[in-house]
Amino acid sequence: MGKMWSLGGFCSSKVTLWLKKIYGNQPIPQYEVNARTVDILYELVECNEARDGDVSLLIEDMKQKGLLAESLDLSLSSLSSEGTSYLNVLVNSAMTLETKDASLASCFCAINDMTSELFETESKNREMEWELTNTRKKLTAVLMLEKRLEE
């Protein structure tokens, strides 16, 4: 916990902002500002932010499932467990690909974009390997010349 206190003002200001957000217009209760209290409050801030992130993911997941169910004219309760499993895979794929929705068109576009990025990265890697090989050859030639000059 001591490491958090060593961050000094950063942890303290983050805690203060969080307390203002929690209490809104009400006054923040008085508390003793020391390493221990700031550390404990900072841990609460971190846990709260992690929970908020999880809730956001759940909300996004439900929105994606709802949109997909509407577009397919389905009721989520009418799906078999296998259908629900496939739907979860599709929604998770859409969220991983960061598409605007779970439609196949959006997923294919995202996959095409990622494939293009992959080819571009592989091309850059080949170019860098070629440059590295040339640099090694030049270095070897320089070292051989240096050795001859010494002899």
C-alpha positions, 0 to 999 in steps of 0.5 A: 500500500505504501507505493500508492501513497508515494504517488502523492498528489495523484492518488489524493486528487483521484480520491478527492474527485471520486468522493465529489462524484459520489457525494455530488452536491452534499459535503464530503465527510471529514476524514483524516488525510494520511497514508493509510486513509488515502491508500484505503480510499484509493483501493475503493476508487480502483474497485469502483472503476473496475466495477463500473467497467464490468457494468458497462461491458454487461450493458453493451453485451445486452444492447448487442444481443437486443439489437441482434435479436431485433434484426433477426426477429427473435426472442432471446427467451425462445432460443435454445441453449445452443442458439444462446451460445452461438449468439454469445459468440457472435456478440463477443466477436462483435465487441472484440472487433469493436464493430458498430453492431453485430451484423455480419456486414460489420463483422466482415468489414472489421475482419477485412480491416484487420487482415489488411493491417496484418498484411501491412505489418507483415510487409513492414516486417519483411522490409525490416528483415531485409534492412537488417540483413543488409546492415549485417552484411555491411557490418561483416564487410567493415569488420573484415576490412578492419581485420585486414588493415590490422594484419 
